[in-house]
Amino acid sequence: MISNQMLQDILEGIYKIVAVNLSVYDLQGRIIAQTSEQPMDDTETIEAFVASMAESQVLNGKQYFKVFDDKRLEYVLLSDGEAENSFTVGKLAVFQIERLLVAYKERFDKENFVKNLLLDNLLLVDIYNRAKKLKIDVEQSRVAFLIEATYGREQNLLEIINELPVISETDFVTAVDEKSVVLISETSGEDNQESFIEYGHKIQNELRKSGLNEIRIAIGTVAEGIRDVSRSYKEAQIALEVDKIFYDNRPVVAYSQLGIGRLIYQLPLPLCKMYIGEVFKDYSPKMFDEETLTTIYKFFENNLNVSETSRQLYIHRNTLVYRLDKIQKTTNLDLRNFEDAIAFRIALMVVKYMEHMETEN
């Protein structure tokens, strides 16, 4: 269904050209849109016209027209005056609204198809049959962008994204829940991860201009055909979740960027607990204080470089060595040794994952 504001825009646009007042009513005689300040007729007259067999009629010095949506009566349109141009303007307005109803219905059908496609609610044969009817290229490669944003009740994320200048007419945009929208964008052979991330940042910047904040965008891998679009969407979902657990909510993240975090995310909890027991033995990683954890993460961030880490922590080199020795004594792992550092790093990520799963459950 087209919005009342859209109908108002149509009537005002026509009025500016031909200076003929128009109004649209629902089937119960309530005003939906109008160009004049006063109602053009009463409810009883409109209801009588709705009940009649006529598709257009002159009543009370005005032209009455019925507006249909696929043979179903949807609105009543009034054109002011009995003159020939009033009739012509009314017919043009009816044609414009009916064509708009068709366009919105096609758009709704495509959105409904894409939503069911993403949720795996369609059989493979239905995917191809419905795509053919909707004139969707099944061989076109596409990629899924999952967009989350914090916004107020007065804002509609789906409508805002649809109106962004960076969104192409060939893209599909659909809401999957109350707080997120999926954009399915066509790709070419020249597109790659870097170009997808750049596009994600462009969308983010445009949304911020619209007053939205705390925007996060996750990107799946390229779906070579229509049947793989669901996989790309699920990858974007995983990217959003994995990034939240391991990488502190980056604003734009791609599934292909997740690294070892993606692997850990797929591990069963019993296996995670077994690994933590093998790495730390009887010691619990929860016993590390904030200073020790800061030292560990900064040491990893600087690729096990003692000099650079001590410089960035504003401590003496010997102080850092003392802290690393203390960690080794406690855990029997020397972070200056590459293999021990890898085991330790993975163990900390596994602990983060386990804590996240415990919170979720």
C-alpha positions as MATLAB code, in Angstrom:
seq = 'MISNQMLQDILEGIYKIVAVNLSVYDLQGRIIAQTSEQPMDDTETIEAFVASMAESQVLNGKQYFKVFDDKRLEYVLLSDGEAENSFTVGKLAVFQIERLLVAYKERFDKENFVKNLLLDNLLLVDIYNRAKKLKIDVEQSRVAFLIEATYGREQNLLEIINELPVISETDFVTAVDEKSVVLISETSGEDNQESFIEYGHKIQNELRKSGLNEIRIAIGTVAEGIRDVSRSYKEAQIALEVDKIFYDNRPVVAYSQLGIGRLIYQLPLPLCKMYIGEVFKDYSPKMFDEETLTTIYKFFENNLNVSETSRQLYIHRNTLVYRLDKIQKTTNLDLRNFEDAIAFRIALMVVKYMEHMETEN';
ca = [
       0.000    0.000    0.000;
       1.284    3.435   -0.922;
       1.549    5.977    1.878;
      -0.832    8.885    2.395;
       2.107   11.236    1.992;
       2.829    9.769   -1.439;
      -0.788   10.402   -2.492;
      -0.550   13.958   -1.148;
       2.614   14.554   -3.178;
       0.916   13.310   -6.356;
      -2.110   15.569   -5.916;
       0.005   18.615   -5.096;
       2.245   17.959   -8.099;
      -0.736   17.831  -10.463;
      -2.323   20.908   -8.873;
       0.839   22.962   -9.431;
       0.637   22.150  -13.155;
      -3.101   22.486  -13.912;
      -4.541   24.383  -10.871;
      -7.418   21.920  -10.440;
      -8.204   20.879   -6.855;
      -8.133   17.147   -6.228;
      -8.841   14.969   -3.219;
      -8.627   11.261   -2.409;
     -10.975    9.474   -0.003;
     -11.058    5.948    1.355;
     -14.163    3.793    0.825;
     -15.690    4.999    4.106;
     -15.506    8.633    2.988;
     -12.491    9.663    5.078;
     -10.059   12.154    3.553;
      -6.622   10.699    2.753;
      -5.103   13.523    0.696;
      -6.334   16.845   -0.739;
      -5.138   20.065   -2.316;
      -7.937   22.322   -1.018;
      -8.192   23.439    2.598;
     -11.805   22.307    2.971;
     -13.317   18.828    2.301;
     -14.657   18.628   -1.239;
     -17.736   16.567   -0.318;
     -19.562   14.722    2.458;
     -19.226   11.118    3.576;
     -22.742   10.042    2.520;
     -22.279   11.153   -1.105;
     -18.972    9.335   -1.359;
     -20.401    6.139    0.141;
     -23.307    6.318   -2.313;
     -20.853    6.636   -5.220;
     -18.851    3.652   -3.911;
     -22.053    1.569   -3.851;
     -23.009    2.577   -7.413;
     -22.007    0.733  -10.606;
     -20.450    3.830  -12.194;
     -16.669    4.162  -12.468;
     -16.950    7.971  -12.887;
     -19.777   10.398  -12.274;
     -20.591   14.085  -11.868;
     -22.125   14.853   -8.473;
     -22.593   18.194   -6.725;
     -20.567   19.971   -9.407;
     -17.540   17.665   -9.038;
     -16.082   14.788  -10.998;
     -16.033   11.478   -9.087;
     -13.691    8.637  -10.074;
     -13.044    5.163   -8.702;
      -9.414    4.095   -8.264;
      -8.760    0.356   -8.562;
      -5.905   -1.845   -7.411;
      -5.950   -4.937   -9.647;
      -9.755   -4.744  -10.120;
     -10.293   -4.111   -6.387;
     -11.751   -0.718   -5.511;
      -9.173    1.112   -3.381;
      -9.950    4.876   -3.366;
     -12.378    7.529   -4.556;
     -10.859   10.555   -6.291;
     -12.655   13.887   -6.666;
     -11.798   16.535   -9.243;
     -13.222   20.029   -8.714;
     -15.567   21.289  -11.447;
     -17.626   19.932  -14.330;
     -15.467   21.332  -17.132;
     -13.699   19.104  -19.666;
     -10.260   19.800  -18.224;
     -11.504   18.776  -14.755;
     -12.523   15.380  -16.142;
      -9.218   14.978  -18.009;
      -7.159   15.955  -14.950;
      -9.136   13.514  -12.817;
      -8.542   10.661  -15.283;
      -4.818   11.458  -15.376;
      -4.666   11.457  -11.568;
      -6.468    8.107  -11.438;
      -4.045    6.650  -13.983;
      -1.048    7.920  -12.000;
      -2.295    6.454   -8.709;
      -3.232    3.107  -10.254;
       0.196    2.765  -11.881;
       1.796    3.609   -8.547;
      -0.286    0.914   -6.837;
       0.979   -1.623   -9.388;
       4.602   -0.541   -8.858;
       4.303   -0.801   -5.078;
       2.678   -4.208   -5.365;
       5.547   -5.458   -7.549;
       8.007   -4.056   -5.039;
       6.182   -5.767   -2.173;
       6.184   -9.082   -4.066;
       9.951   -8.793   -4.614;
      10.562   -7.904   -0.969;
       8.447  -10.859    0.122;
      10.363  -13.175   -2.225;
      13.751  -11.938   -0.995;
      12.716  -12.289    2.656;
      11.598  -15.897    2.138;
      14.763  -16.546    0.144;
      16.943  -15.303    3.009;
      15.035  -17.379    5.570;
      15.233  -20.565    3.450;
      11.454  -20.784    3.204;
      11.500  -21.706   -0.503;
      12.231  -24.916   -2.358;
      14.875  -24.664   -5.083;
      12.286  -25.059   -7.850;
      10.144  -22.309   -6.279;
      13.147  -19.985   -6.108;
      13.720  -20.180   -9.856;
      10.021  -20.076  -10.785;
       9.227  -17.051   -8.644;
      12.410  -15.252   -9.689;
      11.419  -15.736  -13.334;
       7.930  -14.302  -12.710;
       9.409  -11.314  -10.890;
      11.982  -10.816  -13.685;
      14.938  -11.316  -11.354;
      18.202  -12.465  -12.957;
      19.014  -15.783  -11.258;
      22.605  -15.869  -12.557;
      23.586  -12.379  -11.353;
      26.189  -12.393   -8.566;
      25.157  -10.565   -5.397;
      26.402   -9.915   -1.868;
      24.462   -9.428    1.382;
      24.930   -6.409    3.680;
      23.325   -6.755    7.112;
      22.706   -3.295    8.594;
      21.961   -2.610   12.250;
      21.290    0.897   13.563;
      19.947    2.522   16.695;
      16.994    4.745   15.840;
      13.874    6.251   17.368;
      10.262    5.223   16.927;
       9.634    8.088   14.542;
      12.279    6.740   12.153;
      11.842    3.859    9.721;
      15.181    2.195    8.939;
      13.845    0.382    5.860;
      12.448    3.560    4.281;
      15.595    5.551    5.084;
      17.855    2.948    3.440;
      15.595    2.701    0.377;
      15.953    6.457   -0.137;
      19.752    6.599    0.204;
      21.473    7.910   -2.948;
      24.085    5.121   -2.784;
      21.409    2.400   -3.142;
      20.962    1.139   -6.708;
      17.566    0.466   -8.297;
      18.633   -3.140   -8.891;
      19.370   -3.735   -5.187;
      16.920   -5.477   -2.863;
      16.261   -4.043    0.605;
      14.154   -5.875    3.178;
      13.698   -5.816    6.955;
      14.432   -9.109    8.715;
      13.569   -7.992   12.255;
      12.823   -4.846   14.274;
      16.389   -3.557   14.383;
      18.077   -4.743   11.189;
      17.737   -4.508    7.424;
      19.342   -6.622    4.698;
      20.626   -5.074    1.493;
      21.241   -7.492   -1.387;
      23.515   -5.677   -3.820;
      24.536   -6.749   -7.310;
      28.273   -7.185   -7.896;
      30.600   -7.303  -10.873;
      33.832   -9.168  -11.533;
      35.821   -6.089  -10.480;
      34.319   -5.979   -6.961;
      36.286   -7.412   -4.031;
      36.369   -7.322   -0.238;
      37.938   -3.856   -0.151;
      35.285   -2.387   -2.449;
      32.494   -3.985   -0.381;
      33.920   -2.509    2.834;
      34.259    0.890    1.157;
      30.616    0.677    0.049;
      29.645   -0.276    3.604;
      31.317    2.889    4.920;
      29.436    4.971    2.319;
      26.123    3.535    3.534;
      27.155    4.225    7.120;
      27.995    7.864    6.346;
      24.672    8.389    4.565;
      22.735    6.879    7.477;
      24.499    9.188    9.917;
      23.413   12.156    7.803;
      19.841   10.893    8.293;
      20.260   11.033   12.062;
      20.962    7.348   12.714;
      23.789    6.337   15.022;
      25.555    3.265   16.403;
      25.509    1.761   12.920;
      27.056   -1.649   12.298;
      27.293   -3.260    8.872;
      28.309   -6.856    8.209;
      29.094   -8.254    4.757;
      28.833  -11.829    3.496;
      30.812  -13.343    0.641;
      29.696  -13.141   -2.996;
      26.740  -15.337   -4.003;
      27.308  -16.408   -7.599;
      23.610  -17.099   -8.179;
      20.213  -16.468   -6.612;
      20.272  -19.769   -4.705;
      23.391  -18.702   -2.755;
      22.046  -15.342   -1.538;
      20.808  -16.998    1.667;
      24.355  -18.228    2.400;
      25.759  -14.713    1.984;
      23.118  -13.376    4.389;
      23.919  -16.029    7.015;
      27.612  -15.200    6.694;
      26.801  -11.551    7.369;
      24.862  -12.630   10.475;
      27.856  -14.636   11.688;
      30.207  -11.727   10.950;
      28.103   -9.393   13.091;
      28.049  -11.859   15.992;
      31.706  -12.920   15.805;
      32.855   -9.312   15.552;
      30.816   -8.446   18.651;
      32.485  -11.264   20.636;
      36.110  -10.935   19.553;
      36.734   -7.605   17.848;
      34.841   -4.943   19.831;
      32.081   -4.073   17.365;
      33.853   -2.658   14.335;
      31.479   -0.400   12.338;
      31.960   -2.342    9.087;
      33.115   -5.968    9.059;
      33.306   -8.622    6.348;
      32.868  -12.363    6.886;
      36.203  -12.963    5.163;
      37.931  -10.759    7.783;
      36.985  -12.830   10.816;
      40.079  -15.025   10.880;
      40.379  -17.495   13.747;
      37.373  -15.940   15.498;
      35.141  -17.571   12.872;
      36.670  -20.984   13.636;
      36.265  -20.628   17.410;
      32.642  -19.517   16.977;
      31.830  -22.911   15.452;
      33.375  -24.967   18.290;
      31.121  -26.821   20.752;
      31.417  -25.663   24.373;
      32.716  -29.012   25.738;
      35.642  -28.836   23.306;
      36.319  -25.227   24.358;
      36.428  -26.209   28.037;
      38.793  -29.087   27.226;
      41.144  -26.740   25.366;
      41.191  -24.193   28.215;
      42.014  -26.987   30.653;
      44.910  -28.168   28.476;
      46.375  -24.656   28.097;
      45.956  -23.247   31.608;
      45.801  -26.496   33.632;
      44.414  -25.618   37.075;
      44.812  -21.871   36.552;
      41.751  -19.828   35.575;
      42.233  -17.017   33.025;
      39.639  -15.030   35.028;
      42.346  -14.549   37.663;
      44.322  -12.147   35.421;
      44.026   -8.576   36.672;
      43.369   -5.652   34.325;
      47.023   -4.579   34.226;
      48.157   -8.073   33.216;
      45.497   -8.370   30.504;
      46.423   -4.938   29.111;
      50.065   -6.007   28.980;
      49.202   -9.283   27.223;
      46.985   -7.705   24.557;
      49.458   -4.892   23.879;
      52.274   -7.457   23.553;
      50.243   -9.402   20.987;
      49.276   -6.180   19.199;
      52.988   -5.383   18.733;
      53.859   -8.855   17.393;
      55.728   -9.940   20.573;
      58.095   -6.963   20.341;
      59.302   -6.195   23.890;
      60.799   -2.768   23.132;
      57.769   -1.393   21.264;
      55.320   -2.797   23.827;
      57.160   -1.241   26.784;
      57.309    2.078   24.928;
      53.550    2.102   24.267;
      52.768    1.078   27.854;
      55.117    3.805   29.185;
      57.008    1.299   31.326;
      60.649    0.242   31.504;
      61.695   -2.743   29.400;
      62.691   -4.633   32.560;
      59.224   -4.050   34.033;
      57.649   -5.675   30.979;
      60.095   -8.587   31.175;
      59.184   -9.007   34.846;
      55.467   -9.142   33.971;
      56.072  -11.705   31.201;
      58.146  -13.826   33.581;
      55.341  -13.662   36.125;
      52.813  -14.850   33.510;
      55.143  -17.696   32.523;
      55.549  -18.758   36.140;
      51.780  -18.755   36.645;
      50.680  -20.451   33.416;
      53.848  -22.215   32.282;
      53.532  -20.335   28.973;
      56.260  -17.988   27.736;
      54.624  -15.321   25.598;
      58.003  -14.525   24.009;
      57.858  -17.975   22.443;
      55.770  -17.980   19.268;
      54.017  -21.323   19.850;
      53.171  -20.476   23.469;
      51.937  -17.042   22.373;
      49.645  -18.593   19.740;
      48.210  -21.065   22.248;
      47.679  -18.280   24.778;
      46.054  -15.949   22.244;
      43.608  -18.615   21.064;
      42.833  -19.573   24.673;
      41.881  -15.981   25.523;
      39.561  -15.856   22.502;
      37.995  -19.165   23.527;
      37.397  -17.762   27.020;
      35.658  -14.716   25.465;
      33.474  -17.014   23.385;
      32.544  -19.150   26.394;
      31.647  -16.082   28.457;
      29.481  -14.803   25.603;
      27.658  -18.142   25.293;
      27.066  -18.301   29.050;
      25.593  -14.783   28.952;
      23.373  -15.653   25.999;
      22.080  -18.796   27.699;
];
